[in-house]
Amino acid sequence: MAHAFLIHSLRCRPGQEAGPCRVLYSRVFGPETLDKDGGQDPEKEHLSRKEQILAVARQTELACKLYQKASGKPLSEHSAQLPDEPISLQDAPSGVFRLQAGDPFCEDKTVLWLAVRCLGFALVCDTQENLMLAEITLRLLVKELLDHLKLLSSGSDVVLKGDKAEAILGKFLPHGQLRFLNDQFVLSLEREVAASLGK
């Protein structure tokens, strides 16, 4: 099962090192962890979740930078503005890393990430999850998000609509459940998403 999905900025250009990593969208799956009879304060729980997601975004950004250094690809390839034409995800930097218990979640988690220009996409999963299935799901999500949300960027300012992201996640990752998707099922989901978004 997926625990969370997030989109965040990547500081890929020279001079961006001092700026903060920004979470642009996040969704946490699973039941609420609050105990209504004396559990943690809802506001503190919300802040704690925001900190957890930001910690994932920072570690994903670090993993992306390490990938770029190891591959020898110039950082500028991933810092240009997002174009109107479709983006190929075939050669987009991607990877996986493990979060140990307590850093930042109370249980071990696996994070799969994909970097597209100035954006990072991350899927936080349980450690026993099928990584191949999680990677396919992440790539499908990113493809749909880029197709439907028309993410626009001037530098690192990105505009997206949360309701559209929710609709896409609801179809491809319902309640955080990873699904085995064959080509025909993917096409039917894509048609459903297009119809629901009025495209």
N, C-alpha and C positions, 0 to 999 in steps of 0.2 A: 504494500500500500504506500501511496505517496503521502508524505506528511505536510509538504508545503510546495508551492510554486512561486517564483518571484522573477521580476524583471528589474534590472538595476542599471545604472550608468556605469560605463567603463572610462576611466581616465587614461586614454591611450595617447594623447598628444603631449608633446613637450610643454612644460609649464603647467600641466594639470595635476601634477603630483601632490600639491599642497591642498587641493580642494577635497571636499568630502565625497565619499561614495554615496550616491543617492538611490534609495529604493523607490522605483517609480510605480510599481504595482506588486502586491503580494496577496496570496490566498493560503490560509492554513486549513487543512482538512481534518476531519475527525471530530469526535464529540467534544463538547466543551469540557475543560478540565476543572472548572470551578465547582466547588462544593457549596451549594446554596445555604447550607446550615453551618455557617461559620468558616467557610473556606477563604481563600485569598480574596482580597478586595478586587472587584472587577477592574478598576482603573489600574491597579498595580499589575494585574494579569495582562491587560492590554499593553502596558508599557514593557512588560517582560517579553511578550511576543514580538513587539517591534524591535527590541534589542536583539532577540534571537535571529530575526530575519536580517537585520543589518549586519550581524556577525557573519551570517552565511554569505551575504553580498560581498563583504570585505574579503573573505577567504576565497570566494570565487574570482574576484578581481585579481587577487594575488596569484591564484592558479593560472589565470589567463596570461598574466605578465610573465610568469615562469615558462609557460608554454611558448610564448612569443620569443623569449630569449633563447630557449633551447632550439627552436626551429630556425632561428636566424631570419625570420620574416620581419621586415620593418614595421614598426608600430603604426605608421601612417596608413597602412592598408586597412586598418580597422578603425580609423578615426574620421574618415570622410563622412560627409552627410549621407543620410539614407536616401537613395534615389527612388524615383517613382517606378522604375522598371523592376521586375522581379529580381530577388536576390537569390543566388545559388548558395545552398547550405552545404553542398558537397565538400568544399574545402574549408568551411568555417572552423576555427579553432574549437575544440571540445575536449572534455576530459571528465574524470571522476576522482573524487577524493572522499576520505572517510572522516567524520567528525566523532571524536571520542566522547564518551559519556561525560557530561558536565561542561562541554565546550561546543556549543552553548546549550544543548538539550540534555535532559536527564538520562537519556539512553543513547547508545551509539546510533548514528545515522550515516547514510551514504548520500553524497551529493553528486548529481550529474549536471554538467554545465555546457553551455554552447554560447559562443561569442559571435555577434553579428555587428560589425562596425563599432558603433559607440555604445552598444547594448549588450548586457549579459543576461542570459536566461538560465535559471537553476531549478532543478527538481530535487527536493529533499525526500529520500525514501528510507524505509526500514532496511536494515542491513541484510535481511534474508530475501529481499526483493530480487526478481529476475532482472539483471542489469541490461541485458539485450532488449527486453521488452520496455524497460524504462527509457532507454536511449531512443528507441523507435518512437515512443510516445512523446518524448521531449522534442524531437525533430518535427513530428507532425504538429504539435502545439505551436512551435515557433513559426513553421510555414503558414499555418492558418492565421496566427496573430499578425504576421507581416502582410499577408494577403488582405485581411479584412479590416485591420485597424488603421492601415495607411499611416504607420508611425512616421512622423515628420520630425526632422531635426535640423536645427541651425546651431552647429556646435554640439553642445551636450543637452540642449533643451528639447525634450521629447514630449509630444502630446499624444495621449491615448485615452480611450474611453473605457472606463472600468466595466460598464454594463456589457459591452461587446466581449471583453476578455472573459467575463463571467459566463456568457453564453457559450463561448468556445470551450472553456474548461468543463462546463456542464455536459457537453457532448463527448469530448475526447477523454476526459478524466473525471467521470461522475463520482462525487464524494471521495475523491482521491484513489479510486480503484483503477489499477492498470488493467487494460483489456487486451486480449489477443486480437489484433486487427489485420485481416487480410485485405487485399486491394479492393475487393467489392464492398466490404463493410466500410472502408475508409471513404470510398466514393459516395456511399449513401450518407455517411456522417457529414461530409463536405457539402452535399446538397442540402441537408437539414440545416446546417449552420448558415449557408447562403440564404435559404428561405427565411430563417428566423431573423437574420440581420437585414433583410430586405434588399439584398444585393442583386 
